[in-house]
Every structure is written in structure tokens, then in C-alpha cells.
Amino acid sequence: MPRIPVAAPNLGEEEAEAARRVILSGWVTQGPEVAAFEKEFAAYVGAAHACAVSNCTTALHLALMAVGVGEGDEVITVSHSFIATANAIVYCRAKPVFVDIGEGGFNIDPELVEAAITPRTKAILCVHQLGMPCDLATLVAIGRRHGIPVIEDAACAIGSEIEWDGSWQKIGRPHGDIAGFSFHPRKVITTGDGGMLTTNNPRYDEKFRLWRQHGMTVPDSVRHSSAQVVFETYEEVGYNYRMTDMQAAVGRVQLQRLPGIVAARRRLAGLYGDLLARVAGVAAPSEANWARSNWQSYCVTLARDIDQREIMQAMLDAGIATRRGIMNSHLERPYAGDGYRLPRSEAAQAHSVILPLYDRMPEEDVEAVVNALDNAIRATRPKLRASA
């Protein structure tokens, strides 16, 4: 096992006690803890409504359903994202229309979005990749101009901010129509697994709550607390997309930790940037002046003459875990037959590396990572020159 992992969740006695409290209460599935987590999460991001679900993939599925995406529709999105983004579109029997990322970053190129709109376009699904906010202002303007809903895949972006109308606002307010979050252990806060939908549209929120529990018209919590016998009905097909109260109790503690977690990540990302300035052949990520990342992951770009796999192996040999750049769905078998060529997305996958970053990471470990990266590059480049 590497001495320095690529990520590590910040979980402690408070989370263990929260889960214990729920276990001993006898109510462990969706209930009062979920309701409290939803209320606190909505308040944190500044949304009118927040609905907890089983994970971010199910959140995106429900978001797409809520805006009316169905069979034969098109949804414009990026290939350069975890495959769940594209899969959620296919769950609706719709077609993902992939566009490339922008120059010098990992997020969707808004100019290509507008060019991809057709009469079949039913939604724009943008991604705040690695926690870095995408250009929401431009994307929302495009959506409004064409009457197309904008859904934010904010799986990685809890705690990230964007400058909006002259003030800093949390991702998830939402600025589009709906935003979906993940609480997987690789994310900034975790409930083991889990997700959250935020919206300012009460009709969407009502649908989320109906669909997440099999389409049941009377939730368990209402039925069990009623002094009268209540029979539920099922008016439409729904899903088992609920979050448990054990997860929500952990999430409530994690949400309290979030400001400190983000502050620590931002400090460590700043240290990375300073140290990487002396390493040849590596480009550090950077924020736009209107964006504040939570630095869910720290992804660097290697020069084209540096072999990604060889660098990653050298660092693993030195006890440091890394991950390759974000995948591209159009290069995977389910989507490979559509003939997409997305050069910037493909280059980002092939020439970028995610370095370790987590809030409790010691500063000396950041220095060790940068030194190992520098040593790996220095050891690799002479071989490349000799074989040229």
C-alpha cells in the first residue's frame, strides 16, 4: 500500500457516534436524519430545496427525468467525465451528445455547446470537473436563450464557489435548473455513498421525492407517525433511490466539517502550485478569476514527451499513489461506436495525472510528492531523448 494515498476521507469519532445514535434509535432507513440533512444542505448552498438520494448517478437520472428528457431526446454534455454522467442520459433512453473541453482546463467548452444544439436537444448537462466550477454564466445564458434546461453535475463540487452577480455563491444554489452532488469517499465529504439534488423549483423537488421511493404517494415517515390508518398509492413508476438515516447522520457531521476541509484543501493546492513552478514539464491547474475550487482533486498536465504511465509507476514505486487524468466516455465500449473525435478531452486523459490531495495531508507529504514527480520526470526524459 502506498505511503501517501491519492485521497483519504476525514471521518472520526463524531461520525461514528452519529451513526451509533441512529442505529440505537431503531429508525435506520430514510427518516428524520435525512430530512435534517436536506434542510442543512439546502441552507449551506443557498438552495430552496434539497433532496437526498442514494448516489449522484441516481441524482442525475432524476434530474434529467424532471426536466422531461425521454426516449429519442439529446442531452449535450462532456465525454471527459466519469462514465456515470453519460450513463444517466442513457437511463432516460436519450442520446448523449459529447462536446470537447475548453483549452487549458478540464471543463466543457460553452462555444461548442451552442453549436451542438438541435431541435432534439432537451437539456445541457455540464460538469464541475474535479471540483473546478465550469463557466456557468455562459452556459446558463445559452440555455435561457434556447429554452433548454441546464443541469449541473456537481458530484465533485460541494464547497466550490462561483462569482455570480457581483457576489461569491456556492455551487448548488443552483445557478442552472438542478444540481446533483456525490458523497462517495473520494469526494470532499462522504456518507459512504449517497447523493443530493438541489433546485429552486418546487415541482422538480416534489418529483424527486416521489420517484426516489418507488412512486409512493405517502412516505414511510408520514404513515408511521399517523394516528389514523393511511394507505399509500403508486401513481407512476418510481425507483429505490433513497438515502438511509445512518448515512444522513454522518453527512450532517461532515457538513459541519466542510468549511475547514475546503480551507485546508485550498491551502495545500496553493502549496502545490508554488512547488510545481520549479518542475519542468508540468503544468499546474489554475482557477479562473470567477471561480473558487474546493480542489476535490489536484490534476497536473504533463508535457507531451513525458510518458504518463511511466511517471505514475515511478511514483508508485516511491510509495505515492496517483490516478490518470479523467476518463472519456466516448473511448469506452458503450459509446465508442458514435465516431467522436475530441482532441482536447483525449489529450487530457492521456497526459494528465491526479496527485494526492486531502485535507489532513501533511505539508511535508506535498513536498515529497513534488520531489518524486520531479525525480520521475528527470529519470524519464533522458531515455526519451536517447531513443529519439
N, C-alpha and C positions, 0 to 999 in steps of 0.2 A: 504494500500500500504506500502511495507517495507520502512524503513527509509534509508537503504543502498541497492540500486538496484544491480543486478548482472552485469549490463553494462549500459552505458549511452553514446550516440553519442556526439561528440564535434561539435556542429553546432551553428553558431552565425549570427551576422548582415552581415558579408561578404558573407555568403552563401545565405542569404535572398536577398541581393542586386544583387547577380549574377543571381538568378532565376528571379528576377524582371526585370533585363535588358533584359533577353531572352523573357519573356512574352511580354514586350512592343515592342520588335523588330518585332513581327509578325511571326517569324520563330521558332516554338517550337518543331518540331519533329527533327529527325536526320538531322544534318546540320553542320554549321561551328564550333559550340561549340564542337560537337562530334569529328570532325577532329582535333581540337586543343587539346582536352583531350587525344586523342590517341597518338598524337605526344609527348606530355609532359610525358605521362605514359611510352612510349617506352624509352624515354631518361632517365627517373628515374631508370628503372630496367636494362637498357643496352641491350634492345632487338632491332632487326632490324625492327620489325613490331608489332603494337598493334591494335587490332580491338575491338571496344566496342559493347556489346550486352546487352540483356535485363536482364540477371542474370547469375550466374555461372553455373546453371544446363544447360542452353542453350549453354553456352560456352563449357562445357564438351561434349555435344551432337555433336556440330560441330567439335570439336577436334577429336573425335572418327571417325566421318564420313570422315574427311580429311585424316586420315591415312589408310582408307579403311576398317574399321570394318563394317561388314554386317551380314546378316542372317546366323546363324549356327556357327559364329566365337566365340572364347573365349577371354575374357579380364581378366587378373589377377589383383585383387585389394583386398582391405581390406573390411571386413564386418563392422569393427569398424570405422564407419564414418556416417555422416548424410545420410539418405536413397537416397538422390539425386545422390550420387556417383554411386550406383548400378543401379538406375533408368535410368541414361543416357546411360548405356550399353544396357539395355533392349529396349530403344527407337530405337536402331540400330538393333533390333531383334537378338542381340547376347547374350551370356550367361556370367554373372559374375562368375568368379572362385575365391572364397574367400580364403585368407590365413590369418594366425594369425599375431598379432602384436609381436614385439620383447619383450624380458624380460626387465622389469623396465621402460617401456615407453608406448607411445600410437601410435607408427608408425609401418608401415609394416616391417616384418622380411625378409630381402633380401634372406637369405638362403632358406626360404620356397618358395619364388618366383621362383627361378631357378628350384626347384623340381617340381613345378606345371606346367611347360611349356610342351605343347603337340604340335603336328602338327597343331592343330586348333588355337593355341594362336596367336592373331592378334595384341595385344597391352598389355602393362603394364600400369595400371592407379594407380599411387601412390598418397598418400595424405600427405600434410604437416599439420598434425593434430594439432589443437589449435594454429597454428602459428609456431610450432616447426618443423624445417626442418627435413625431413627424410633422410636416408642415400643415397643420390642421386648418389654419386660417384660409389657405388657398384651397384645400380640399373641400371644406365646408362651403366656400363661395361657389365652387364648381357644382357641388351637389344642389345648392339652392337655385342656382341659375338653370339647371336642367330638371329640377323637381325630383332629384334622386336622393334617397336617404343615405347618410354616412354613418357607418358602424365602426367603432374603434376596437381593434384587437389590442387591448391594453394588458395582455397577460403578464407582461414584464414590468409594467409602468406604474405600479402603486407607489405614490410618493414623488413621482416626477411632476414637473410643473411647466406651464407654458404662459408666456406673456399674452394676455388677451384683453383688449380694450383698455390698455394702459395699466393693468394690474397683473400680478402673478396669481395664477389659478391652478388648482390641482387637475391633473389628468383624471377623468372620471366625473367631471362636473355634470354632465358631459358637454362637450362643445359640438360634437355631432349629435346624432339622434339617440344612440345607445353605446355604452362602453362595456366591455367584458374583461374581467380580471381573473388571474390564476393565483392559487395558494399552494402550488406544488413546492416541494422542498428546495428546488433550485431558484425559486423566486425570493423576493426581498423579505416577505413574511409568509408564513406557511401554516396550514391547518392539517398537514399531512397530505391532503389533496383537497380540492374544493375550488369554487369559483364564485364570482359575484357579477351581477348585472346592475348597471346604474342608468337611469333615464330621468328626464323631466316630464315624460309623457305618462299620465296615469293609466291610459288604456294599454300601453305596452306592459307596464308593471302588472296590471291585472291579468294579462295573458300569461306572463312568465309564471305567476303564482298558480294559475290554473294548470298549465302544461307540465310544470315540474313535478306535480303529484298526480299523474295519471288522468288529468282532466277532472279530478274530484271537485265537486261544487262546494263541499263543506270540508274544510281542513280538519285533520285529527284533533288539533288543539281546541277548536270550537266544539266539536262533537263530544269530546271527553269532559269539557267544562260545563256543558249544558245541563240544566236541571230537568229538561224535557227530552224525550226521545227524538233524535234527529236522524233522518235518513238522507244520505247523500245521493246525488245522481251524477252521471257521467255523460255530458252533452257532446263531447268531442274526444278524439284520440289524444292522449297525453303520454307522458314519459315518467320514468322513475329517475328524476334528476335532482333529488333532494340532498341537502346537507344535513348532517347529524348535529345534535346539540353538543356532543363531545368535541366535534371539530370547531363549532362556533365558539365554544367556551375558550378553546385555545386561541382562536382567531381574535377574540376580544383582548386577550393579554398581548398578543403580537401587535395589534393595532396601537396599543399604548406604547410599545417599544419603538414603533415605526419612525418617529422624528429622530430619535437618537441613532437608529440604524442607518437612515439615509444620510445624516450628517457625517457619520463615520465613513460611509462609502464614498461620499464626495471628497472627504479629506484624503483618503487613500488613492482615489483616482487622480487627485491633484499631485500627489507624490509620484505616482506612476508617470504622469506627464513630464514632471521635472526630470526624473531619472532617465526616461527614454530619449530625451533630447540629445543625449550623448551616444546613443546606439545607432550605428549606421545601418541602413536598410530596413528600418521600421518606422511606420507612420502611426502615431498615436491617434485615438479618436478625439473628436472635439465637439463642443456644443455650439449650436447657433446662438446668436445673442438673444433670441426669444425663447430659448429652451433651457431647462434645468433637469438634467437626468438624475435618476436615482442610482445610476451605474449598477444596474442589475447584473451586467456582465461587462468586462473590460476587454474589448476586441481590437487587436492591432492588425495592421496590414503590412505584409512582408513585400519587399522588392521582388520583382518577377524572377530574378536569378537565384532566389532562395527557395529551397525545397521545403514545403510546409511539413510533410510527414517526417522528414529527417530532423527538422528542428524540434518538432513535438517529441520524437523519440529520444533525442539528446536530452531534452528537459526532463522527460520521464526517467531516464537513466540517472539524472541528477536528483531525483526524488520530488519532482514538481509535476503535478497534473496540469494538463491543458485540454482544450477542446478545439476542433477545427471550426472554421467560420460557419455561420448559419447555413443550413441546407437549402436546396432549391427543389421545390415540389416537381417542377417540370422535368427534372432529371431522374425522378423516381418512376418506377414501372406504371403505377396507376395513371400518370399524367404524361408519360414520355411520348405517347403517340400523337400529341397535338401539334408537334413541329415547332415549338417555341425556341427562339434564339434570343437570349437575354444576356448580352455580354458582360454588363457590369455586375449583375447578380452572380453569374458564373465565376467571374474573376474574384468576387468577394468570398465565395465559398472556397475557392482553390488557393487563395493567397492570404487568408486572414487566420488568426489564431486567438482564441479566448484565453486570457491569462487568469490566474487565481485572483479572486476578489471577494471578500466577505467582511462584515463589519468588525469582527473581533480579530482580524488578521493583524499580527504584529508588523510594525513598520520595517523591522529588520527582515521579515519574510518578503516584503515588497522588494527590498533591495536585493535579496537573494534571487528572486525571480528574474529581475532585470539583469543581474550579473550572469545568470545561467543562460538567458536568452542571448546576451552579447557574446558569451563564450561559444554557444552553439553556432551562431552566425559566423564568427571568426573561424571556427573549425571547418565549416561547410564551404565557405566561399573559395578558399584556395583549391579545393577539389574541383569546383566548378570551373575555375579558370584553367586548371591543368587539363581538363577534358575538352576544353573549347577548341 
